[in-house]
Amino acid sequence: MRVLAFLDGTLADPDTPHIRVEDLGLMRGDGIFETVLVADGTARELRPHLDRLARSAAMLDMPEPDDAAWQRAARTVIGNWSGAREFALKLVYTRGVESDGEPTAFALGIEIDPKVLRARDEGVAVVTLERGIDPGLAERAPWLLLGAKSLSYAVNMAAGREAARRGAGDVIFTATDGSVLEGPTSNVIVARDHTLYTPPATIGILPGTTQAAVFRAAERAGWSTKIETIRTADLAGADGVFLASSVRKLTRVHTLDGTPLPDSSAIHAELAQGYEDLYA
């Protein structure tokens, strides 16, 4: 099932063409997006997602998103969804067609990939892959748009295919100095001694809405949380390694570069339940 809405709140047929072939989002990947988890009719962390959409728009010198219009489009999709109790709500905002200067913007509700649902329960095997950047590059070269959620995802998708060739289901990107960055579509969370760690966004990664929610839930349950550098070598000896994103929620990494990690099922169950309790 799919539900498509534009910013004026009108519904549209997702099987009918709506995007011009000259749209710069299609031609050059010149645009941004957000993916929001909707569960039981509620968009989780919609405010942080819209705030991040605005930050990404500013990084790309795009017009400031109309917050009220995006909320209206989201409500329209949610109100017309009749499929599974959970689905992904994609907010897509491109520069549009160069000749007319009008951005393209829409909200699209889609079903969650069954592979993602299985990984929530079973965990996932991950490989580490170099991203080719150093932790200071984002500050030195803001024009590279590190930390913006842009539509330019060719590298991320290529990394996923490389993981599959290596017999894994996902990726953790690493920097040139051996530190941990993020996944192609996720943030990395490490558990050690009843403390959760995640890398700082200042190194050029996307600040995670779900990661932030997991940290809030963990703190309510008595965990400590820290945002600091994680070394790739730290992953193998951690109590648990997890990938966090809207639709995958918190997914346990059970194998890293072909080597099984310590069983973190109990930690995952505790953190995942705490995350769910935020929305109860």
N, C-alpha and C positions, 0 to 999 in steps of 0.2 A: 504494500500500500504506500502511496505517496500523496502528500497534500502540499500545494504550492500557493503562496500568497504574496502579493506585492505590498508596498509600504502604505498604500491607501486603504489597506484592509480588504481588498477584493481578492477573491479566489480565482485561480486560473487552472486550466487543464495542463498537468505536467507532461502530457503526451503531445501537446501542441507547441510548435516552435515559438520561442519568445525572445531569444538572444540573436542579435545580428552577427553575421560572420566576422564583421570588422571589430567586434567588441574587444577592447584591449585586455580584458580578463582572459579571453580565449587566445588572442594573437600573441600576447606577451606575458601572460600570467600577472598582469598589472592590476592587482586587486587584493582584497583581504577577505577573511571569513572567520566564523566561529562555529563550533559544534557544541550544542547544548543537550544535555540529557533531560528528557521529559519523562517523569514517572508518575503514574496515576493522575495525570492532568496538570502536574506542576512542573514548571521549568526550573531545574536545580541551578543555583548560582547564576541566574539570569543577569542580575546586576553586575557582578564581576565580569561576566562575558561581554556585556555591553560596554563596560568601562575599557576592557581590553580592545574591543573593536575600535573604540575612539582613539586609543593610544596608537594602534596600528595605522589608522587612517592618518593621524598626524605625522607618523614616521614616513608615510608614503606621499605626504603633501596632498592628500585627498580632502574634499570637503568634509567638514565635521558631520558625522552621522546624526540624523534626526532621531533622537532617543525615543521620543513618544511614538514616532511612526514605526520604529523597529519593535517596540513593545506591542503596538497594535497588530503588526503582522504576525508576531509570535502568538498572540492570543487567538488570532484567526486560525492559524494552523492547528493549535492545540484544541480549539473548540470544534474543529471539523475532523479530528482524528478519530477513527473507529477501529483501529487495529490493536496490536499488542499493548499491554499496560506500560511498556517502556518503548520509547523510540528516540531517534536522533533528530534534533532540530538544527538545520544548517542555516546560518545567516550569511549571505553572500553579497559582497559589495565590491563592484569593479569600477574602473575609471570610465567605462562606457566606450562609446565610439568617439574617436579623436575629433572628428569634424563637428560634432554637435556639443561636446563638452558636458553632456548629461550623464551622471553615473548610472550604472545598472544596480538594482538592489532588490533582493527577494529573500523570502524565508521558505524553506523546504523541509517538510517532515518526511523522514524515510525510516524504514525498518533497520534494526541493528543486525549486522552480519552475524550469523550463527557461530562463526569461528570466535568472535569476540565473546559471545555468551558462554561458550565452552571454556575459554581461557579463564574467565572469571572463577570458575569452579576448579578447573584442573591445573591452572598455572600454565607457564609458557617457558620454552627454551629460548635463550637469547644469545646472540653473539655480539662482541664488541667490535666496532668499526671506527676507523679514524674519520673525523669530520674535516680535518685539514685546516683547523683554525686554532689560534692560541687564545687563552682566556682574556687577554687585553685587547683583542682585535675589535670587539664591539665598541669600545670607547674611542679607539684610534680611528675607526672607519665607519661612522654611523650610516654612510650611504650603502653599506652592504646589507642593511636592514636586518641584522641579527637581532632576534627578539621580537620581530614583527610577525604576526600570523598571516603571511601573504599566501596568495594562490600558487606561488612558484614552488611546487612540491615535487619536481622531477627527481631531485637528489634523494628526497625522503623515500619515494617509491622505488627508486633503484636500490636503495639500501635494503628495503624489504625483500626485493627479489634476490639480492645477494644472500640474505639470511636464509631464504628458502633453499638456495643452492647448497648452503652449508648444513641443511637439515634443521634449521631453527625457525621459530615463529616470529621473532622480533629482534630489535637492535637496541643497543646502548651506544650512542656516539661518544667518542673520546676526543680530547683536545691534543694538540701536539706535545704538551708537557705531561701527558699521561693522566690528566684529570678527567673526571666524568662530566659530560655535558647533559644530554637528555636522550630520549628516544625519538624516532622520526615523528611520532604522534603522541608522545607521552612525556611526563616528568619522571625522574628516578628518585625513589625514596629508599633509604637504607636504614635498617633497624640494628642498633647495637647497644647492649646494656640498658635497655628500657628507654632509649632515646632514639628519636627519628631524625635523620639528616637528609637534606636535599641541597643541591648546588645553588649558588646565588644567581639571580637573573642577570646581574651585572656582567657575567662572562659571555653573554650573548645568547641566552636561551630564553624560551618563552616562560613568563611567570605563570604557574599553573593554578587554575581555579579549583580543580579537584584536589591537587596537592595541598592547597591552603585549607580546604575543607577537611581533609584527612588529618592535617595537623591540629585543627581546632578540636576534632573529635578525640584525637589521642590525648591532648592536654586535658580534656574533660575526664578522661579515664586515668589520669595520673602520670602520663608519659611526659618526658621532656622533649622539646623539639629544637633543632638548630639548623640554620641556613649557613652552610660553610662548604669549603672545597672538599670533594670526595676524590680520592685517588682510585684509579682502576684496580690497583692491588688490594684495596680495602674491601672490594666486593666479595671475594671468595671467602673471607673470614668473618663476614657479617652474620648476625643472627637471622637476617632476612633481607632480601632485595625485592623491590616491588616497582611496578610501572603504574602510574596514575594518569587517568584522563577521563573525560566526561563519560563516554560510552563504555569504556573498559572498567570504570570505577577504579578499584585497587586490585591489580592482578599480580599474583605471586610469580617470581622467577624461580624455577626449580632447577634449571641447568644453565650454566654460563660457559660459553666457548667449549661445549662438549663435556664439561665436567659437572656432575651433580652437586648442587649446593646443599648445605644443611637443611633439614626439614623445617620449614617455617610455617607449616600449616596452622599451628595453634596461634601464632602471632597474627597471621593473615586473618584468621577467623575473628579474633578480637578486634582488630583494626577495622575490618570490613563491617562488622556489626556496629561499631561505634560510628562509622560514617553513615550507615543507614539510620541510626538513631537521631542524627541531626535533623532528619526530615520527617520523623514520626509525628 
